[in-house]
Amino acid sequence: MTSLRRRCIRQVPNTLTVGRFVLVPVAAGFIWTGDLRAAFWVFVAAGITDALDGWLARVLDARTALGATLDPLADKALLVATFFTLALTGAIPLWLLGLVALRDALILAGFAWLRLRAGRPIRVTPNILGKANTLAQILLCAVVIGASAFTLDLSAVIAVLTPVVAATTIISGIAYLRMWLRRGWDGQQAHDRIERNRRNNQQRDDR
């Protein structure tokens, strides 16, 4: 296999991820105009590409730093746009949108704070609570869109999923906040140790 062909193959998962970014305004537009059946299939297509790009990255040994960055961003962009548009059209409560938006804002603020304190890029691995919240949000969006698109009475399911999303949003937000504070404290402790060692070494040199 030529190096050019291999490079092209390695970009297939990333191309699918970029395609998911393209689907974000498409899904939001269909929801806003009331074409929920089309929005549902776009949402399903996005889910398929999400699973497919990860599988291809493993099978083709095509994992890249760019893909690792773009994949969660594409997922988040689609979910935020869908959630936001559903809330504005009255399909889900505005208070739930506010709760989710507050959590995401706190996570971004904590990440930025740690990044500034560290002075270098930091890696954050989603915890199980965050993944549970994301799954609950996806299920709620899919059920709400599907119920309206295919005239299904899923009000009982929505009534269950709504508090589940709210609860996992609050719990995962608290978990991330604790993680930011712990990592910030550990970073401060490490910085203080380095400073003490530097001062001790300087004092020994002065002697």
Backbone bond lengths (Angstrom), bond angles and torsions (degrees), N, CA, C in turn:
res aa  C-N    CA-C-N  psi(-1)  N-CA   C-N-CA  omega(-1)  CA-C   N-CA-C  phi
1 M - - - 1.465 - - 1.527 109.38 -
2 T 1.329 116.73 126.15 1.449 120.03 -178.56 1.516 110.27 -68.64
3 S 1.340 114.28 157.54 1.466 118.57 -179.01 1.526 110.90 -64.21
4 L 1.361 117.02 -35.15 1.465 120.16 179.47 1.527 110.44 -65.04
5 R 1.345 115.83 -44.10 1.456 119.26 179.97 1.519 111.08 -64.56
6 R 1.321 115.06 -39.18 1.473 118.43 178.99 1.519 110.86 -65.00
7 R 1.323 116.99 -40.93 1.465 119.61 178.79 1.531 110.54 -62.72
8 C 1.339 116.20 -39.10 1.471 119.88 179.22 1.527 110.97 -64.86
9 I 1.337 115.94 -43.26 1.460 120.34 179.90 1.525 110.78 -63.61
10 R 1.331 116.26 -37.80 1.462 119.85 -178.78 1.523 111.88 -66.79
11 Q 1.336 116.76 -18.34 1.465 119.62 -179.12 1.523 113.06 -91.44
12 V 1.349 117.71 -5.30 1.469 120.19 -179.57 1.528 111.88 -59.35
13 P 1.353 119.70 -49.42 1.471 118.78 177.91 1.524 112.86 -59.40
14 N 1.334 117.09 -40.06 1.462 119.64 179.51 1.527 111.17 -66.34
15 T 1.335 116.55 -34.84 1.464 120.38 177.94 1.528 110.54 -63.86
16 L 1.333 116.41 -41.21 1.465 120.06 176.70 1.529 111.02 -63.25
17 T 1.324 115.72 -38.77 1.471 119.61 178.97 1.523 110.73 -64.44
18 V 1.327 116.76 -43.85 1.469 120.75 177.27 1.530 109.93 -61.67
19 G 1.332 115.81 -37.87 1.461 119.56 177.03 1.518 111.97 -60.38
20 R 1.332 116.33 -32.86 1.464 120.28 177.68 1.528 110.58 -67.68
21 F 1.322 116.97 -34.62 1.464 119.45 174.12 1.531 110.34 -61.51
22 V 1.333 116.31 -39.34 1.461 120.80 -179.73 1.529 110.79 -63.82
23 L 1.339 116.33 -32.89 1.460 120.57 -178.40 1.530 112.79 -73.24
24 V 1.329 117.66 -16.07 1.475 120.75 -177.22 1.525 111.84 -59.46
25 P 1.349 119.03 -57.50 1.472 117.74 179.77 1.527 112.80 -67.84
26 V 1.332 116.87 -26.32 1.467 119.85 178.62 1.529 110.01 -65.38
27 A 1.339 115.97 -48.83 1.468 120.07 179.15 1.522 111.17 -62.07
28 A 1.338 116.24 -45.87 1.464 120.13 -179.72 1.527 110.95 -61.93
29 G 1.326 116.38 -39.59 1.465 120.40 -179.90 1.522 112.22 -64.85
30 F 1.320 116.69 -42.44 1.465 120.07 178.64 1.530 111.04 -64.20
31 I 1.334 116.63 -40.42 1.470 119.54 178.83 1.529 110.32 -64.57
32 W 1.320 116.13 -43.39 1.463 120.96 -176.82 1.533 111.71 -64.77
33 T 1.338 116.55 -36.11 1.463 120.16 -178.88 1.525 112.49 -87.65
34 G 1.339 116.98 -2.56 1.455 120.56 176.50 1.509 115.14 87.79
35 D 1.325 117.60 6.30 1.466 120.55 177.79 1.535 108.00 -87.85
36 L 1.326 115.42 73.31 1.461 120.22 -171.45 1.522 113.05 -75.06
37 R 1.321 117.65 -23.67 1.459 118.76 176.75 1.528 110.06 -67.09
38 A 1.327 116.19 -43.58 1.465 119.58 176.50 1.525 110.24 -65.57
39 A 1.337 116.51 -39.57 1.467 120.27 179.07 1.522 110.54 -61.68
40 F 1.337 116.28 -38.74 1.461 120.20 -179.72 1.517 110.69 -61.94
41 W 1.321 117.39 -46.01 1.468 119.71 -177.80 1.519 111.67 -70.46
42 V 1.322 117.40 -31.78 1.475 119.87 174.00 1.523 109.43 -64.81
43 F 1.334 116.42 -41.85 1.464 121.35 178.61 1.528 110.35 -62.41
44 V 1.333 116.61 -41.83 1.470 121.21 177.49 1.535 110.23 -64.38
45 A 1.329 116.86 -43.54 1.465 120.99 179.25 1.524 111.10 -60.96
46 A 1.325 115.95 -39.56 1.464 119.70 178.20 1.521 110.66 -64.21
47 G 1.336 116.47 -39.87 1.457 119.98 177.67 1.521 112.23 -64.06
48 I 1.331 116.15 -38.45 1.461 120.12 179.17 1.521 110.58 -66.09
49 T 1.328 117.26 -44.13 1.466 119.70 179.23 1.524 111.24 -65.30
50 D 1.332 116.40 -32.08 1.462 119.96 177.91 1.522 110.45 -63.20
51 A 1.343 116.03 -45.63 1.462 119.56 178.76 1.528 110.99 -69.51
52 L 1.331 116.19 -37.91 1.461 120.52 -174.75 1.521 112.45 -70.40
53 D 1.327 117.60 -40.90 1.466 117.82 -177.62 1.529 111.80 -66.76
54 G 1.339 116.55 -36.04 1.461 118.96 176.73 1.515 112.23 -67.22
55 W 1.342 115.57 -40.65 1.468 120.04 179.33 1.524 110.79 -65.68
56 L 1.327 116.94 -43.93 1.462 120.35 179.68 1.520 111.56 -65.30
57 A 1.321 116.47 -37.08 1.467 119.74 179.19 1.525 110.53 -60.92
58 R 1.337 116.59 -37.21 1.467 119.86 178.59 1.525 111.57 -75.08
59 V 1.334 116.28 -47.03 1.464 120.70 -175.97 1.523 111.60 -65.67
60 L 1.319 116.76 -41.68 1.466 121.35 -177.28 1.518 112.80 -88.51
61 D 1.345 115.74 2.18 1.460 120.25 -175.31 1.528 109.73 52.13
62 A 1.331 114.26 49.26 1.459 120.80 -173.72 1.518 112.06 -116.49
63 R 1.321 116.56 29.32 1.466 119.30 176.92 1.524 109.00 -70.20
64 T 1.316 116.24 130.67 1.458 121.64 178.85 1.522 109.76 -132.51
65 A 1.326 115.43 159.24 1.471 120.02 177.26 1.526 110.20 -63.53
66 L 1.345 115.76 -36.81 1.461 119.79 179.13 1.525 110.52 -63.60
67 G 1.329 116.32 -44.52 1.458 120.08 179.69 1.514 112.18 -64.21
68 A 1.332 116.58 -39.76 1.465 120.49 179.37 1.522 111.36 -63.52
69 T 1.334 116.33 -27.50 1.463 120.44 178.74 1.524 111.67 -84.47
70 L 1.336 115.75 -44.20 1.465 119.98 -174.77 1.522 113.26 -71.60
71 D 1.338 117.47 -36.01 1.465 120.56 -173.38 1.530 112.93 -58.58
72 P 1.344 119.38 -53.43 1.475 117.88 178.48 1.525 113.13 -66.87
73 L 1.345 116.38 -29.41 1.466 118.81 177.92 1.523 111.01 -66.67
74 A 1.341 116.51 -39.97 1.465 120.42 178.33 1.524 110.47 -64.56
75 D 1.337 116.11 -42.43 1.464 119.99 178.03 1.528 110.93 -60.64
76 K 1.321 114.90 -46.59 1.465 119.24 -178.04 1.523 111.31 -66.10
77 A 1.329 117.32 -40.53 1.465 120.64 -179.65 1.526 110.96 -61.99
78 L 1.334 116.45 -43.97 1.462 120.02 179.74 1.528 111.25 -65.00
79 L 1.318 115.55 -43.26 1.460 119.72 -177.79 1.520 111.39 -67.23
80 V 1.336 116.61 -43.59 1.470 120.37 -179.99 1.526 110.74 -63.61
81 A 1.341 116.65 -45.74 1.464 120.21 -179.07 1.526 111.19 -63.41
82 T 1.331 116.87 -42.29 1.460 120.79 -179.96 1.523 111.16 -66.07
83 F 1.332 115.67 -46.34 1.464 120.95 -179.47 1.522 110.64 -61.94
84 F 1.326 115.92 -44.93 1.464 121.76 -177.97 1.528 110.36 -62.70
85 T 1.329 116.70 -46.30 1.461 120.20 -177.60 1.523 111.41 -68.03
86 L 1.331 117.05 -39.96 1.470 120.01 177.03 1.524 110.97 -61.60
87 A 1.325 116.87 -39.10 1.462 120.14 179.61 1.524 111.05 -67.38
88 L 1.326 116.79 -41.76 1.463 120.18 -179.21 1.523 112.17 -66.91
89 T 1.316 116.86 -28.81 1.470 120.30 178.27 1.527 112.22 -88.48
90 G 1.336 116.95 1.18 1.451 121.00 176.66 1.509 115.31 83.88
91 A 1.334 117.21 9.32 1.464 120.20 -178.19 1.523 112.23 -76.65
92 I 1.322 116.49 -28.41 1.462 121.50 174.55 1.523 108.09 -131.81
93 P 1.334 118.34 155.74 1.471 120.43 -175.32 1.525 112.79 -64.82
94 L 1.321 115.54 142.02 1.461 120.18 178.07 1.530 111.47 -64.54
95 W 1.342 116.73 -33.16 1.462 119.13 -179.20 1.525 110.56 -64.11
96 L 1.326 116.70 -31.83 1.461 119.77 178.59 1.520 110.29 -70.85
97 L 1.326 116.02 -39.57 1.470 119.75 174.91 1.520 110.20 -60.37
98 G 1.336 116.83 -44.10 1.458 120.02 179.24 1.515 112.49 -61.53
99 L 1.321 116.51 -39.82 1.466 121.33 179.63 1.525 110.88 -64.73
100 V 1.327 116.11 -45.49 1.467 120.83 179.28 1.529 110.70 -64.97
101 A 1.340 116.73 -42.17 1.457 120.68 -179.85 1.527 111.20 -64.55
102 L 1.345 116.74 -39.28 1.462 120.68 178.36 1.522 110.72 -63.27
103 R 1.328 117.06 -43.38 1.463 120.56 178.33 1.521 111.15 -60.35
104 D 1.339 116.16 -47.69 1.473 119.59 -178.40 1.526 110.84 -63.66
105 A 1.347 116.37 -37.98 1.461 119.69 179.06 1.525 110.94 -65.07
106 L 1.340 117.00 -40.37 1.466 120.50 178.15 1.530 111.17 -64.78
107 I 1.334 116.41 -39.30 1.462 120.07 178.90 1.523 110.51 -64.04
108 L 1.337 116.38 -45.06 1.466 120.01 179.36 1.529 111.22 -64.58
109 A 1.337 116.53 -41.00 1.463 120.14 179.34 1.522 110.63 -64.28
110 G 1.334 116.90 -42.43 1.459 120.13 178.02 1.510 112.41 -64.01
111 F 1.327 116.26 -40.66 1.458 120.38 177.77 1.533 110.87 -62.33
112 A 1.343 115.88 -45.16 1.468 119.99 179.89 1.529 111.02 -63.48
113 W 1.331 116.62 -39.26 1.471 121.03 179.47 1.520 111.06 -62.95
114 L 1.340 116.44 -45.95 1.462 119.81 178.55 1.516 111.44 -64.90
115 R 1.339 115.89 -38.57 1.469 120.19 179.88 1.517 110.26 -62.73
116 L 1.319 117.68 -41.41 1.463 121.25 179.51 1.524 111.39 -68.30
117 R 1.325 117.26 -39.92 1.457 121.03 179.90 1.520 111.37 -67.82
118 A 1.331 115.87 -38.88 1.463 119.62 -177.84 1.520 111.17 -76.49
119 G 1.323 117.52 -29.74 1.456 120.44 -178.10 1.522 112.99 70.93
120 R 1.312 116.27 18.81 1.469 121.19 -179.06 1.531 107.88 -158.62
121 P 1.343 116.71 163.65 1.469 118.75 178.10 1.522 111.18 -61.01
122 I 1.312 117.29 143.02 1.457 121.77 177.58 1.523 108.81 -123.48
123 R 1.314 115.78 151.71 1.460 121.20 -179.41 1.528 109.18 -107.15
124 V 1.314 115.18 129.73 1.456 120.73 179.27 1.526 108.43 -120.87
125 T 1.310 116.37 121.91 1.461 121.54 178.51 1.522 109.49 -98.02
126 P 1.333 117.62 124.92 1.471 119.44 179.34 1.526 111.32 -57.79
127 N 1.332 116.57 135.55 1.464 119.26 178.56 1.525 110.51 -88.45
128 I 1.309 115.90 173.32 1.467 121.05 -175.26 1.519 111.61 -63.48
129 L 1.340 117.26 -32.26 1.464 120.60 179.01 1.532 110.49 -68.64
130 G 1.332 115.74 -41.03 1.460 119.47 177.72 1.513 111.79 -63.66
131 K 1.340 116.13 -40.50 1.466 119.61 178.11 1.522 111.32 -66.20
132 A 1.328 116.39 -37.69 1.466 120.13 177.99 1.525 110.86 -64.24
133 N 1.327 116.67 -39.48 1.454 120.66 178.67 1.533 111.07 -66.27
134 T 1.318 116.08 -42.72 1.463 119.65 178.32 1.523 110.81 -61.51
135 L 1.331 116.55 -44.40 1.468 120.69 178.48 1.525 111.01 -61.34
136 A 1.334 117.09 -42.81 1.465 120.72 179.86 1.527 110.83 -63.33
137 Q 1.334 116.95 -40.51 1.465 120.34 178.14 1.519 111.21 -64.30
138 I 1.342 116.39 -42.86 1.469 120.36 179.52 1.530 110.31 -61.65
139 L 1.328 116.15 -45.61 1.465 120.20 -179.82 1.521 111.26 -62.01
140 L 1.338 116.36 -42.39 1.463 119.53 -179.76 1.525 110.51 -63.03
141 C 1.322 117.06 -45.98 1.471 120.55 179.31 1.525 110.84 -61.12
142 A 1.332 116.71 -45.82 1.462 120.58 -178.60 1.522 111.51 -62.99
143 V 1.329 116.89 -42.56 1.467 120.71 -178.93 1.528 110.79 -67.87
144 V 1.336 116.77 -43.47 1.468 120.11 -179.50 1.529 110.40 -62.91
145 I 1.324 116.48 -46.56 1.473 120.05 179.95 1.528 110.33 -65.59
146 G 1.340 116.20 -46.09 1.460 120.04 -178.09 1.515 112.76 -63.20
147 A 1.327 116.87 -39.13 1.464 120.34 -179.32 1.525 111.09 -62.17
148 S 1.325 116.10 -43.80 1.472 119.57 179.59 1.518 111.85 -73.93
149 A 1.328 116.36 -35.88 1.467 120.19 -176.53 1.520 112.17 -67.61
150 F 1.339 116.12 -38.42 1.458 119.94 -173.90 1.536 112.71 -114.59
151 T 1.353 115.48 16.32 1.468 122.25 176.72 1.527 111.30 51.92
152 L 1.317 115.12 55.85 1.458 121.68 179.78 1.526 109.45 -108.67
153 D 1.297 116.69 143.06 1.463 120.75 176.83 1.536 108.71 -89.51
154 L 1.321 115.54 90.47 1.463 121.24 179.95 1.526 110.58 -114.01
155 S 1.327 115.16 27.38 1.470 119.38 -176.85 1.521 111.91 -61.74
156 A 1.330 117.81 -34.44 1.466 120.44 179.43 1.527 110.37 -66.99
157 V 1.323 116.39 -39.72 1.468 120.50 178.61 1.525 110.10 -66.11
158 I 1.327 116.16 -43.62 1.467 120.78 179.10 1.527 110.43 -63.77
159 A 1.341 116.64 -38.13 1.466 120.98 178.99 1.524 111.35 -63.79
160 V 1.318 117.31 -29.04 1.472 121.22 177.73 1.537 110.38 -81.97
161 L 1.338 116.05 -44.57 1.461 120.22 -175.35 1.527 112.49 -67.42
162 T 1.325 117.11 -33.36 1.470 119.53 -177.33 1.533 112.36 -59.78
163 P 1.348 120.12 -52.59 1.466 118.93 177.07 1.525 112.94 -67.63
164 V 1.346 117.24 -27.14 1.469 119.33 176.72 1.525 109.70 -65.07
165 V 1.331 116.25 -43.87 1.469 119.99 177.01 1.525 110.16 -62.27
166 A 1.328 116.79 -44.18 1.467 120.08 -179.50 1.525 110.93 -61.96
167 A 1.331 116.86 -45.83 1.466 120.58 -177.71 1.525 111.41 -65.31
168 T 1.337 117.35 -46.40 1.467 119.76 -179.00 1.525 111.00 -68.35
169 T 1.330 116.58 -29.04 1.470 119.94 176.36 1.529 110.14 -64.68
170 I 1.325 116.42 -47.39 1.462 121.00 -179.24 1.528 110.97 -66.08
171 I 1.332 116.74 -47.77 1.467 120.79 -176.30 1.528 110.95 -65.31
172 S 1.341 116.72 -44.80 1.464 118.86 -179.62 1.528 110.94 -68.38
173 G 1.337 116.81 -34.39 1.465 119.41 177.05 1.517 111.63 -62.90
174 I 1.339 116.63 -42.82 1.465 120.68 177.14 1.533 110.58 -63.53
175 A 1.343 116.04 -39.71 1.464 120.20 -179.84 1.525 110.72 -63.37
176 Y 1.331 116.74 -42.66 1.464 119.80 178.76 1.528 110.58 -66.52
177 L 1.331 116.86 -39.97 1.455 120.27 179.04 1.521 110.81 -61.01
178 R 1.326 117.16 -43.54 1.471 121.22 177.39 1.529 110.57 -62.37
179 M 1.336 116.05 -39.30 1.460 119.23 179.69 1.522 110.86 -65.11
180 W 1.358 116.78 -42.70 1.464 119.67 178.53 1.533 110.64 -60.39
181 L 1.327 116.07 -46.25 1.466 120.11 -177.91 1.527 111.23 -64.59
182 R 1.342 116.40 -41.31 1.467 119.85 179.61 1.526 111.49 -65.38
183 R 1.324 116.19 -44.09 1.460 119.07 179.92 1.521 111.21 -68.45
184 G 1.345 116.13 -35.09 1.452 119.03 176.38 1.519 111.63 -65.88
185 W 1.348 116.87 -41.37 1.461 121.23 177.86 1.524 111.08 -65.27
186 D 1.343 116.35 -44.63 1.464 119.64 178.53 1.519 111.36 -61.91
187 G 1.350 115.96 -38.83 1.457 119.64 178.24 1.518 112.12 -65.33
188 Q 1.354 115.80 -38.30 1.458 119.58 178.08 1.522 111.05 -66.35
189 Q 1.340 116.44 -40.73 1.452 120.59 178.21 1.526 111.03 -61.84
190 A 1.348 115.71 -43.48 1.467 119.68 178.90 1.524 110.74 -63.74
191 H 1.334 116.29 -40.41 1.462 120.21 178.71 1.521 110.86 -63.27
192 D 1.334 117.03 -41.47 1.464 120.53 179.31 1.526 111.09 -64.16
193 R 1.337 117.21 -39.27 1.473 119.62 178.35 1.516 111.41 -64.23
194 I 1.323 116.16 -40.84 1.470 119.83 178.53 1.515 110.84 -63.37
195 E 1.335 116.42 -41.86 1.459 120.26 179.51 1.521 111.43 -65.28
196 R 1.346 117.69 -40.69 1.459 120.48 178.16 1.527 110.86 -63.42
197 N 1.329 115.87 -42.66 1.459 119.29 178.98 1.523 111.07 -64.41
198 R 1.338 116.31 -39.10 1.455 119.47 179.28 1.519 111.44 -64.32
199 R 1.351 116.37 -42.77 1.459 119.79 179.72 1.530 111.04 -66.64
200 N 1.344 116.67 -40.33 1.463 119.76 178.61 1.530 111.09 -63.09
201 N 1.334 116.25 -41.73 1.462 119.66 179.01 1.518 111.20 -65.72
202 Q 1.339 115.54 -37.70 1.458 119.19 179.73 1.537 110.75 -67.64
203 Q 1.338 116.43 -38.55 1.462 119.88 178.30 1.530 111.47 -65.05
204 R 1.342 115.95 -38.80 1.459 118.68 178.20 1.517 111.02 -66.57
205 D 1.345 116.62 -37.25 1.466 119.86 179.49 1.534 110.83 -67.39
206 D 1.363 116.00 -35.41 1.468 119.72 -179.25 1.512 111.03 -66.90
207 R 1.327 117.43 -28.47 1.466 119.86 178.63 1.513 110.60 -71.48
